[in-house]
């Protein structure tokens, strides 16, 4: 039985949700006997079920075949400074269970992975999800990552170097996947974010600790020759000698990480702020120090985004991470700075948008990887599958 035919049928069912065998046959140009055999295999595997009969005026009513989103699950695991977030999602990417590991020590990867394995097993057990129904687990990692070799080369914000996730596959009774966090977020935004059908986008992750990015080119993640494309947070945007964790000076991260707003504000005030919420509250109150800092911040961000647009000519720039919740307070100034005196691009050429998925973009992106690998999210008709249409639309 053709795996390709089975995957085509499954991709169609995830999009349409419920169809008759005749309708599936007609959509895919597949013979009725071939369609029927493959559909029955999907029913046996649990991906679909017979859900009654179609309503017809005369004749024998054909059986309906319905996609089963709760037949299988996927796990997303996000490495964050100081904590690890874990979610279990169904095939619609609806979160069925989640937990967080606090006070994480990243200096001992072996002990950490064993803790994650135990935590995931407990989470599945508590929610009556058998491990044989799990398609896989995806790891979102804030660093240089090779998804093919499952190797994390360098994650400066976590202090991790040269971690081979192949060493930990025996801890999980299903496949594991690894991906850079910003690449995962870019994938999630492209698949089901609010991007208005753009096939080329750059996702910029602005966090307290740094800046990451992911690039979608012609509908696919672009990673470059050595899987290092998109390290945009380390391009040079200034000349003040600010030393970055990577060893270079004047990286974009040193000028536009979210922590820059807090550090610069607290250097100039006796009564400082501890959170981004506190800083932007002062900005809304027209605090002069906050206004001056945001002007410098926007200038450096505009320099970087202008360079990104000149390099990639994307349909949209999506800004995520911890800054995304406050982007509405300065996005108009940012757009003006990006496109002012720009001879090559106008303000209507490139959308600059906050992430529609906010903090979930990273972990949903890696939870999507096992599902993509099994369900072929890009269906045979060249359309995006509807697997996740109920989760964020």
ABEGO torsion letter per residue (X at the ends): XBAAAAAAAAAAAAAAGBBBAAAAAAAAGBBAAAAAAAAAAAAAAGABBBAEBBBBABEBBBBBBBBBAAABBBBBBBBBBGBBBBBBBBAAGBBABBBBBBGBBAABAAAAAAAAAAAAAAAAAAAGBBAAABAEBBBBBBBBBBAAAGBBABBAAAGBBGBBAAAAAAABABBBBBBBAAAAAAAAAAAABBAGGBABBBBBBBBAAEBBBBBBBGGBBBAEAAGABGBAAABBABAAGBBBAAGBBGBAAAAABAAAAAAAAAAABABBBABAAAAAAAAAAGBAAAAAAAAAAAAAAAAAAAAAAAAAGBABBBBBEAAAAAAAAAAAAAAAAAABGBAABBAAABBBBBBAAEAAAAAAAAAAAAAAAAAGABBAAGBBBAAAAAAAX
